[in-house]
Amino acid sequence: MGGGEHAGLNYGLLWFEAEAKGSNGRYQAGKSNEVPFSRVAEGIPDSHNPAHISIHSDLVHMLRKDGWEPASGGSSRWWEKRFRRDTSKAPQSLRQKIRSFLSS
């Protein structure tokens, strides 16, 4: 999530990111579009704001399309979801592609 300052009031942009951990370390599995955050009082996404709900849903849909499946656990906050993906469905890293190419 990001934000910015405007005339002393915190008006910024909101986006959601999906962070994953794989054999090569942490990476960004996805990122939503950005929408205006409006006045940030608490600094958290608003479950009553249709724009916040929409971009979160879009990111979840993208993750599911890429083979990620919902997993139990995580936070009680509505926007913090856990997913998992079978490693056979994960795209190969550059190193894996090179090894595969050289071994054939």
VEXKE-495592 format. One record per residue: x, y, z of N, C-alpha, C in turn; residue in three letters; chain. Coordinates in pm, whole numbers, plus 32768, in hexadecimal, padded with zeros to 4 digits. Layout:
# VEXKE-495592
@n.u->X | n.v->Y | n.w->Z | ca.u->X | ca.v->Y | ca.w->Z | c.u->X | c.v->Y | c.w->Z | rest->ALA | kette->A;
...
//
This chain:
# VEXKE-495592
@n.u->8054 | n.v->7F8C | n.w->8000 | ca.u->8000 | ca.v->8000 | ca.w->8000 | c.u->8059 | c.v->807B | c.w->8000 | rest->MET | kette->A;
@n.u->8032 | n.v->80E1 | n.w->7FB9 | ca.u->8084 | ca.v->8159 | ca.w->7FB3 | c.u->8032 | c.v->81D5 | c.w->7FCB | rest->GLY | kette->A;
@n.u->8074 | n.v->8243 | n.w->7FDC | ca.u->802C | ca.v->82C0 | ca.w->7FF5 | c.u->8083 | c.v->8337 | c.w->7FD4 | rest->GLY | kette->A;
@n.u->8049 | n.v->83AB | n.w->7FDE | ca.u->8094 | ca.v->8425 | ca.w->7FC2 | c.u->805B | c.v->8499 | c.w->8010 | rest->GLY | kette->A;
@n.u->80A3 | n.v->8507 | n.w->8013 | ca.u->8077 | ca.v->857D | ca.w->805D | c.u->8043 | c.v->85E5 | c.w->7FFB | rest->GLU | kette->A;
@n.u->7FD7 | n.v->8626 | n.w->801D | ca.u->7F9E | ca.v->8692 | ca.w->7FCD | c.u->7F68 | c.v->86FB | c.w->802C | rest->HIS | kette->A;
@n.u->7FA6 | n.v->876E | n.w->802D | ca.u->7F7C | ca.v->87DE | ca.w->8082 | c.u->7F6F | c.v->87B6 | c.w->8115 | rest->ALA | kette->A;
@n.u->7FC8 | n.v->8761 | n.w->8142 | ca.u->7FC7 | ca.v->8739 | ca.w->81CE | c.u->7F65 | c.v->86CA | c.w->81EE | rest->GLY | kette->A;
@n.u->7F11 | n.v->86A4 | n.w->818E | ca.u->7EB3 | ca.v->8637 | ca.w->81A4 | c.u->7EE4 | c.v->85BF | c.w->8156 | rest->LEU | kette->A;
@n.u->7ED5 | n.v->854C | n.w->818F | ca.u->7F07 | ca.v->84D3 | ca.w->814F | c.u->7EA0 | c.v->849E | c.w->80EB | rest->ASN | kette->A;
@n.u->7EAC | n.v->84CB | n.w->806F | ca.u->7E5C | ca.v->8499 | ca.w->8000 | c.u->7EBC | c.v->844E | c.w->7FA7 | rest->TYR | kette->A;
@n.u->7EA7 | n.v->83CF | n.w->7F93 | ca.u->7F06 | ca.v->8383 | ca.w->7F44 | c.u->7EC1 | c.v->831A | c.w->7EF1 | rest->GLY | kette->A;
@n.u->7F0E | n.v->82B9 | n.w->7ECF | ca.u->7EDD | ca.v->824A | ca.w->7E7F | c.u->7EE0 | c.v->81CB | c.w->7ED2 | rest->LEU | kette->A;
@n.u->7E85 | n.v->8173 | n.w->7EB5 | ca.u->7E80 | ca.v->80F2 | ca.w->7EF6 | c.u->7E92 | c.v->8086 | c.w->7E8D | rest->LEU | kette->A;
@n.u->7EE0 | n.v->8020 | n.w->7EAE | ca.u->7EEB | ca.v->7FAA | ca.w->7E5B | c.u->7F08 | c.v->7F34 | c.w->7EB6 | rest->TRP | kette->A;
@n.u->7EF1 | n.v->7EBE | n.w->7E82 | ca.u->7F0C | ca.v->7E44 | ca.w->7ECC | c.u->7F7A | c.v->7DF8 | c.w->7E84 | rest->PHE | kette->A;
@n.u->7FD1 | n.v->7DB9 | n.w->7ED2 | ca.u->803C | ca.v->7D68 | ca.w->7E9A | c.u->8035 | c.v->7CDC | c.w->7ED6 | rest->GLU | kette->A;
@n.u->8053 | n.v->7C79 | n.w->7E82 | ca.u->805C | ca.v->7BEF | ca.w->7EB0 | c.u->80F0 | c.v->7BCA | c.w->7EB2 | rest->ALA | kette->A;
@n.u->8123 | n.v->7BAF | n.w->7F27 | ca.u->81AF | ca.v->7B88 | ca.w->7F37 | c.u->81B6 | c.v->7AF1 | c.w->7F46 | rest->GLU | kette->A;
@n.u->8214 | n.v->7AB4 | n.w->7F00 | ca.u->8223 | ca.v->7A22 | ca.w->7F05 | c.u->82B3 | c.v->79FF | c.w->7F2A | rest->ALA | kette->A;
@n.u->82C4 | n.v->7985 | n.w->7F55 | ca.u->8349 | ca.v->7953 | ca.w->7F75 | c.u->835D | c.v->78D2 | c.w->7F27 | rest->LYS | kette->A;
@n.u->83C9 | n.v->78CD | n.w->7EDB | ca.u->83E6 | ca.v->7857 | ca.w->7E89 | c.u->8474 | c.v->7829 | c.w->7EA0 | rest->GLY | kette->A;
@n.u->849F | n.v->77CE | n.w->7E4B | ca.u->8525 | ca.v->7795 | ca.w->7E5A | c.u->8592 | c.v->77FE | c.w->7E46 | rest->SER | kette->A;
@n.u->8573 | n.v->786A | n.w->7E02 | ca.u->85D3 | ca.v->78D6 | ca.w->7DEC | c.u->85BD | c.v->794D | c.w->7E49 | rest->ASN | kette->A;
@n.u->856E | n.v->7939 | n.w->7EB2 | ca.u->8555 | ca.v->79A5 | ca.w->7F12 | c.u->84CE | c.v->79E5 | c.w->7EFE | rest->GLY | kette->A;
@n.u->84BE | n.v->7A5C | n.w->7F35 | ca.u->843F | ca.v->7AA5 | ca.w->7F2E | c.u->8433 | c.v->7AEE | c.w->7EA9 | rest->ARG | kette->A;
@n.u->83B6 | n.v->7AF6 | n.w->7E7A | ca.u->839A | ca.v->7B40 | ca.w->7DFF | c.u->830A | c.v->7B70 | c.w->7E00 | rest->TYR | kette->A;
@n.u->82EC | n.v->7BCB | n.w->7DA7 | ca.u->8264 | ca.v->7C00 | ca.w->7D9D | c.u->8215 | c.v->7BA8 | c.w->7D3D | rest->GLN | kette->A;
@n.u->81AE | n.v->7B64 | n.w->7D70 | ca.u->815C | ca.v->7B0C | ca.w->7D1E | c.u->80F0 | c.v->7B5A | c.w->7CD3 | rest->ALA | kette->A;
@n.u->80D1 | n.v->7BD1 | n.w->7D02 | ca.u->806C | ca.v->7C22 | ca.w->7CBF | c.u->805D | c.v->7CA8 | c.w->7D02 | rest->GLY | kette->A;
@n.u->8023 | n.v->7D05 | n.w->7CB7 | ca.u->8009 | ca.v->7D8B | ca.w->7CEA | c.u->7F88 | c.v->7DBC | c.w->7CAA | rest->LYS | kette->A;
@n.u->7F33 | n.v->7DFA | n.w->7CFB | ca.u->7EB5 | ca.v->7E30 | ca.w->7CC8 | c.u->7ECB | c.v->7EB6 | c.w->7C84 | rest->SER | kette->A;
@n.u->7E62 | n.v->7EE7 | n.w->7C46 | ca.u->7E63 | ca.v->7F70 | ca.w->7C15 | c.u->7E65 | c.v->7FCE | c.w->7C8C | rest->ASN | kette->A;
@n.u->7E7A | n.v->804C | n.w->7C72 | ca.u->7E7B | ca.v->80B2 | ca.w->7CDB | c.u->7DFA | c.v->8101 | c.w->7CD5 | rest->GLU | kette->A;
@n.u->7DC5 | n.v->8123 | n.w->7D49 | ca.u->7D4F | ca.v->8179 | ca.w->7D53 | c.u->7D6B | c.v->81E4 | c.w->7DBB | rest->VAL | kette->A;
@n.u->7D26 | n.v->8256 | n.w->7DB0 | ca.u->7D36 | ca.v->82BB | ca.w->7E19 | c.u->7D0B | c.v->8284 | c.w->7E9F | rest->PRO | kette->A;
@n.u->7D5A | n.v->82A0 | n.w->7F03 | ca.u->7D3F | ca.v->826D | ca.w->7F89 | c.u->7CD5 | c.v->82C1 | c.w->7FCF | rest->PHE | kette->A;
@n.u->7CC7 | n.v->833D | n.w->7FA9 | ca.u->7C77 | ca.v->83A1 | ca.w->7FEF | c.u->7CC1 | c.v->83CB | c.w->806D | rest->SER | kette->A;
@n.u->7C7C | n.v->8405 | n.w->80C8 | ca.u->7CBA | ca.v->8432 | ca.w->8144 | c.u->7CE1 | c.v->83B7 | c.w->8195 | rest->ARG | kette->A;
@n.u->7D5E | n.v->83AD | n.w->81B8 | ca.u->7D8F | ca.v->833B | ca.w->8204 | c.u->7D8E | c.v->8360 | c.w->8298 | rest->VAL | kette->A;
@n.u->7D31 | n.v->832A | n.w->82DF | ca.u->7D2A | ca.v->8343 | ca.w->836E | c.u->7D6E | c.v->82D3 | c.w->83BB | rest->ALA | kette->A;
@n.u->7D4B | n.v->8259 | n.w->8397 | ca.u->7D81 | ca.v->81E6 | ca.w->83DE | c.u->7DF2 | c.v->81A3 | c.w->8392 | rest->GLU | kette->A;
@n.u->7E03 | n.v->81C4 | n.w->8314 | ca.u->7E6D | ca.v->8189 | ca.w->82C5 | c.u->7E52 | c.v->80FA | c.w->8299 | rest->GLY | kette->A;
@n.u->7DD3 | n.v->80D3 | n.w->8292 | ca.u->7DB3 | ca.v->804B | ca.w->8268 | c.u->7D4A | c.v->8050 | c.w->81F9 | rest->ILE | kette->A;
@n.u->7D46 | n.v->7FE9 | n.w->81A3 | ca.u->7CDE | ca.v->7FE4 | ca.w->813C | c.u->7C53 | c.v->7FDF | c.w->817B | rest->PRO | kette->A;
@n.u->7BF4 | n.v->8019 | n.w->8135 | ca.u->7B6B | ca.v->8025 | ca.w->8167 | c.u->7B12 | c.v->7FBA | c.w->8129 | rest->ASP | kette->A;
@n.u->7ADC | n.v->7F62 | n.w->817A | ca.u->7A87 | ca.v->7EF6 | ca.w->8148 | c.u->7A00 | c.v->7F28 | c.w->8114 | rest->SER | kette->A;
@n.u->79E2 | n.v->7FA8 | n.w->8128 | ca.u->7965 | ca.v->7FE3 | ca.w->80F6 | c.u->797D | c.v->8037 | c.w->8079 | rest->HIS | kette->A;
@n.u->79FA | n.v->803F | n.w->804D | ca.u->7A1B | ca.v->808E | ca.w->7FD6 | c.u->7A1A | c.v->8031 | c.w->7F5D | rest->ASN | kette->A;
@n.u->79BC | n.v->8044 | n.w->7EFE | ca.u->79B2 | ca.v->7FEA | ca.w->7E8A | c.u->7A33 | c.v->7FE2 | c.w->7E38 | rest->PRO | kette->A;
@n.u->7A7E | n.v->804E | n.w->7E2F | ca.u->7AFB | ca.v->804C | ca.w->7DE3 | c.u->7B62 | c.v->7FF3 | c.w->7E27 | rest->ALA | kette->A;
@n.u->7B6B | n.v->7FF7 | n.w->7EAB | ca.u->7BC8 | ca.v->7FA2 | ca.w->7EF5 | c.u->7BA3 | c.v->7F0F | c.w->7EE2 | rest->HIS | kette->A;
@n.u->7B23 | n.v->7EF1 | n.w->7EEE | ca.u->7AF3 | ca.v->7E67 | ca.w->7EDE | c.u->7B10 | c.v->7E37 | c.w->7E50 | rest->ILE | kette->A;
@n.u->7AF8 | n.v->7E8B | n.w->7DEE | ca.u->7B09 | ca.v->7E65 | ca.w->7D61 | c.u->7B99 | c.v->7E42 | c.w->7D3E | rest->SER | kette->A;
@n.u->7BF8 | n.v->7E98 | n.w->7D65 | ca.u->7C83 | ca.v->7E7A | ca.w->7D3F | c.u->7CB7 | c.v->7E01 | c.w->7D8B | rest->ILE | kette->A;
@n.u->7C87 | n.v->7DEC | n.w->7E05 | ca.u->7CAF | ca.v->7D75 | ca.w->7E51 | c.u->7C79 | c.v->7CF8 | c.w->7E0C | rest->HIS | kette->A;
@n.u->7BFB | n.v->7CFC | n.w->7DE4 | ca.u->7BBE | ca.v->7C8A | ca.w->7D9F | c.u->7C05 | c.v->7C6C | c.w->7D1B | rest->SER | kette->A;
@n.u->7C2C | n.v->7CD5 | n.w->7CD3 | ca.u->7C76 | ca.v->7CC3 | ca.w->7C55 | c.u->7CFA | c.v->7C7B | c.w->7C6E | rest->ASP | kette->A;
@n.u->7D41 | n.v->7CA1 | n.w->7CD8 | ca.u->7DC1 | ca.v->7C60 | ca.w->7CF7 | c.u->7DAA | c.v->7BCE | c.w->7D1C | rest->LEU | kette->A;
@n.u->7D46 | n.v->7BB2 | n.w->7D6E | ca.u->7D29 | ca.v->7B27 | ca.w->7D95 | c.u->7D08 | c.v->7AD5 | c.w->7D18 | rest->VAL | kette->A;
@n.u->7CB9 | n.v->7B0E | n.w->7CBD | ca.u->7C96 | ca.v->7AC8 | ca.w->7C40 | c.u->7D13 | c.v->7AAA | c.w->7BEE | rest->HIS | kette->A;
@n.u->7D6D | n.v->7B0D | n.w->7BE3 | ca.u->7DE9 | ca.v->7AF9 | ca.w->7B98 | c.u->7E3E | c.v->7A8A | c.w->7BD6 | rest->MET | kette->A;
@n.u->7E49 | n.v->7A89 | n.w->7C5B | ca.u->7E97 | ca.v->7A22 | ca.w->7C9E | c.u->7E5C | c.v->7997 | c.w->7C84 | rest->LEU | kette->A;
@n.u->7DD9 | n.v->798C | n.w->7C8E | ca.u->7D97 | ca.v->790B | ca.w->7C76 | c.u->7DAC | c.v->78DE | c.w->7BE6 | rest->ARG | kette->A;
@n.u->7DA8 | n.v->793B | n.w->7B8A | ca.u->7DBF | ca.v->791B | ca.w->7AFC | c.u->7E4E | c.v->78E8 | c.w->7AE7 | rest->LYS | kette->A;
@n.u->7EAC | n.v->7918 | n.w->7B38 | ca.u->7F38 | ca.v->78EE | ca.w->7B30 | c.u->7F54 | c.v->786F | c.w->7B7F | rest->ASP | kette->A;
@n.u->7EEB | n.v->782E | n.w->7BB3 | ca.u->7EFE | ca.v->77AF | ca.w->7BF7 | c.u->7F04 | c.v->77B5 | c.w->7C8E | rest->GLY | kette->A;
@n.u->7EF3 | n.v->782B | n.w->7CC8 | ca.u->7EF5 | ca.v->7839 | ca.w->7D5A | c.u->7E6D | c.v->7810 | c.w->7D90 | rest->TRP | kette->A;
@n.u->7E6D | n.v->77CA | n.w->7E00 | ca.u->7DF2 | ca.v->779E | ca.w->7E41 | c.u->7DED | c.v->77D5 | c.w->7ECF | rest->GLU | kette->A;
@n.u->7D74 | n.v->77FB | n.w->7EFC | ca.u->7D67 | ca.v->782D | ca.w->7F86 | c.u->7D99 | c.v->77C5 | c.w->7FEA | rest->PRO | kette->A;
@n.u->7DDA | n.v->77F5 | n.w->8053 | ca.u->7E0E | ca.v->779E | ca.w->80BD | c.u->7DDA | c.v->77D2 | c.w->8142 | rest->ALA | kette->A;
@n.u->7DD0 | n.v->777C | n.w->81A3 | ca.u->7DA2 | ca.v->77A6 | ca.w->8227 | c.u->7E10 | c.v->77F4 | c.w->826E | rest->SER | kette->A;
@n.u->7DE9 | n.v->7837 | n.w->82D6 | ca.u->7E48 | ca.v->7886 | ca.w->8324 | c.u->7E49 | c.v->7916 | c.w->82F4 | rest->GLY | kette->A;
@n.u->7EA5 | n.v->7961 | n.w->8327 | ca.u->7EB0 | ca.v->79EC | ca.w->8300 | c.u->7E79 | c.v->7A48 | c.w->836A | rest->GLY | kette->A;
@n.u->7E56 | n.v->7ABC | n.w->833E | ca.u->7E2A | ca.v->7B26 | ca.w->8398 | c.u->7D92 | c.v->7B2E | c.w->839D | rest->SER | kette->A;
@n.u->7D5F | n.v->7B73 | n.w->8400 | ca.u->7CCF | ca.v->7B89 | ca.w->840A | c.u->7CA5 | c.v->7C04 | c.w->83B7 | rest->SER | kette->A;
@n.u->7D05 | n.v->7C4D | n.w->8380 | ca.u->7CE4 | ca.v->7CC2 | ca.w->832E | c.u->7CB2 | c.v->7C92 | c.w->82A6 | rest->ARG | kette->A;
@n.u->7C48 | n.v->7CCD | n.w->8272 | ca.u->7C03 | ca.v->7C9C | ca.w->81FB | c.u->7C5D | c.v->7C95 | c.w->8181 | rest->TRP | kette->A;
@n.u->7CBF | n.v->7CEA | n.w->8176 | ca.u->7D12 | ca.v->7CED | ca.w->80FD | c.u->7D8C | c.v->7C91 | c.w->8105 | rest->TRP | kette->A;
@n.u->7DAA | n.v->7C5C | n.w->8179 | ca.u->7E1E | ca.v->7C05 | ca.w->8188 | c.u->7DF5 | c.v->7B72 | c.w->8178 | rest->GLU | kette->A;
@n.u->7E11 | n.v->7B3D | n.w->8104 | ca.u->7DEE | ca.v->7AB3 | ca.w->80E2 | c.u->7E6D | c.v->7A62 | c.w->80D0 | rest->LYS | kette->A;
@n.u->7E61 | n.v->79E0 | n.w->80E2 | ca.u->7ED2 | ca.v->7985 | ca.w->80CB | c.u->7EAF | c.v->792B | c.w->8055 | rest->ARG | kette->A;
@n.u->7F13 | n.v->7913 | n.w->8001 | ca.u->7F03 | ca.v->78BB | ca.w->7F8E | c.u->7F7A | c.v->785C | c.w->7F88 | rest->PHE | kette->A;
@n.u->7F68 | n.v->77F3 | n.w->7F3F | ca.u->7FD7 | ca.v->7798 | ca.w->7F24 | c.u->7FCA | c.v->776B | c.w->7E93 | rest->ARG | kette->A;
@n.u->8039 | n.v->773D | n.w->7E5D | ca.u->8039 | ca.v->770D | ca.w->7DD3 | c.u->8094 | c.v->7694 | c.w->7DCA | rest->ARG | kette->A;
@n.u->8065 | n.v->762E | n.w->7D86 | ca.u->80B6 | ca.v->75B7 | ca.w->7D6D | c.u->8131 | c.v->75E4 | c.w->7D20 | rest->ASP | kette->A;
@n.u->81A6 | n.v->75BC | n.w->7D4D | ca.u->8222 | ca.v->75E9 | ca.w->7D0C | c.u->8228 | c.v->75BF | c.w->7C79 | rest->THR | kette->A;
@n.u->81E2 | n.v->7556 | n.w->7C53 | ca.u->81E3 | ca.v->752E | ca.w->7BC6 | c.u->8197 | c.v->7592 | c.w->7B6F | rest->SER | kette->A;
@n.u->8143 | n.v->75E6 | n.w->7BAC | ca.u->80F8 | ca.v->764C | ca.w->7B62 | c.u->8141 | c.v->76D2 | c.w->7B5E | rest->LYS | kette->A;
@n.u->81AC | n.v->76DD | n.w->7BAA | ca.u->81F6 | ca.v->775B | ca.w->7BB0 | c.u->824C | c.v->776B | c.w->7B33 | rest->ALA | kette->A;
@n.u->8259 | n.v->77E5 | n.w->7B00 | ca.u->82B0 | ca.v->77F8 | ca.w->7A8D | c.u->8341 | c.v->77DD | c.w->7AB4 | rest->PRO | kette->A;
@n.u->838E | n.v->77AC | n.w->7A55 | ca.u->841A | ca.v->778E | ca.w->7A70 | c.u->846B | c.v->780F | c.w->7A7B | rest->GLN | kette->A;
@n.u->84CE | n.v->780B | n.w->7AD3 | ca.u->852B | ca.v->787B | ca.w->7ADE | c.u->8589 | c.v->7876 | c.w->7A65 | rest->SER | kette->A;
@n.u->85D1 | n.v->78E0 | n.w->7A4D | ca.u->8630 | ca.v->78E3 | ca.w->79DE | c.u->8697 | c.v->7874 | c.w->79EE | rest->LEU | kette->A;
@n.u->86C6 | n.v->7861 | n.w->7A67 | ca.u->8728 | ca.v->77F7 | ca.w->7A82 | c.u->86EE | c.v->776D | c.w->7A5E | rest->ARG | kette->A;
@n.u->8670 | n.v->7755 | n.w->7A85 | ca.u->8631 | ca.v->76D5 | ca.w->7A66 | c.u->8620 | c.v->76C2 | c.w->79D0 | rest->GLN | kette->A;
@n.u->85FD | n.v->772E | n.w->798A | ca.u->85EE | ca.v->7726 | ca.w->78F8 | c.u->8673 | c.v->7705 | c.w->78B5 | rest->LYS | kette->A;
@n.u->86DF | n.v->7742 | n.w->78E3 | ca.u->8763 | ca.v->7728 | ca.w->78A9 | c.u->878C | c.v->7698 | c.w->78C3 | rest->ILE | kette->A;
@n.u->877A | n.v->766A | n.w->793F | ca.u->879D | ca.v->75DF | ca.w->795F | c.u->874B | c.v->757D | c.w->790B | rest->ARG | kette->A;
@n.u->86CC | n.v->7597 | n.w->78FC | ca.u->8675 | ca.v->7541 | ca.w->78AC | c.u->86A3 | c.v->753F | c.w->781B | rest->SER | kette->A;
@n.u->86C5 | n.v->75B3 | n.w->77E5 | ca.u->86F4 | ca.v->75BE | ca.w->775B | c.u->8777 | c.v->7573 | c.w->7747 | rest->PHE | kette->A;
@n.u->87D4 | n.v->7585 | n.w->77A5 | ca.u->8858 | ca.v->7545 | ca.w->7798 | c.u->8851 | c.v->74AD | c.w->77AB | rest->LEU | kette->A;
@n.u->87EF | n.v->747D | n.w->77F8 | ca.u->87E6 | ca.v->73ED | ca.w->7810 | c.u->879E | c.v->73A4 | c.w->779D | rest->SER | kette->A;
@n.u->8763 | n.v->73EC | n.w->7740 | ca.u->871D | ca.v->73A8 | ca.w->76D2 | c.u->8770 | c.v->739A | c.w->7656 | rest->SER | kette->A;
//
